């Protein structure tokens, strides 16, 4: 099997940002970020959780703002 036959591990990034409500846990913000960047959604969710703990909730406020403003 050559390198051209392999599929990307995560996916190809989409153009633009949209909330991903199909696989949403809360508002679909992390899924939307994952789709637009090509990163695994679980890694984005873990990043937001760690960010919320380290920043004493600032990441949670940013998450809510993105969820309310996007789409």
N, C-alpha and C positions, 0 to 999 in steps of 0.2 A: 504494500500500500504506500503510495507516495503522499507527499504533503498536500497536494491539491485535492485529494479525496477526503481529507479530514474536515469535519464540521467544527465551527468555533465552539469553545467550551461553554461560553456564556451566551453569546449572541452578538448580533451586529447592532450598533447604536441606531436609534431612530432619529429622524430629523425633528427637532423641536422637543418641547416638554409637554406632556399631558399626564394627568393622574391615571393610574392603572387601577380602575375599580373592579376589574375582573378577578384579580388575585389580592384584593385589598384586605389588610388586617384591620385598619382603622379608616383612613381616608384614601389610601392608595398613593400617598406621597412617596414612600420609599420604593414602591414598585415603579412609579413614574420616573423617579431618578435613575433607577436601575435600567429601565428600558431606554432612556435617552442617553445613557453613558455606556451601556453594554456590560455593566457590572452585575454580579449576582445579587438579587434582592435581599437575601439573608445578610450579606455583608453590609449593605446599606442600613438595614434595620439594626444590626449590631452596632454600627457606627453611631446611629442616632441615640441608642440607649447609652452607650459609653459617653457620648457627648453630653447627654442630659445629666448624667451623674457627675461628670467632671465640671460642667459649667453651671451647676446648681439650677438646672431647669431652663437655661437660655435656649438650648437646642429644642426643648419641647415647645417653647414659644415660637421658634422659627418654623418648626414642623406645623404647628397650628396655623401660622400665617400663610405658609405655602398651601396648605389644604383649603384655606378659605379664599385665597386669591386665585389660585390656578383653576383653569377650566371655568 
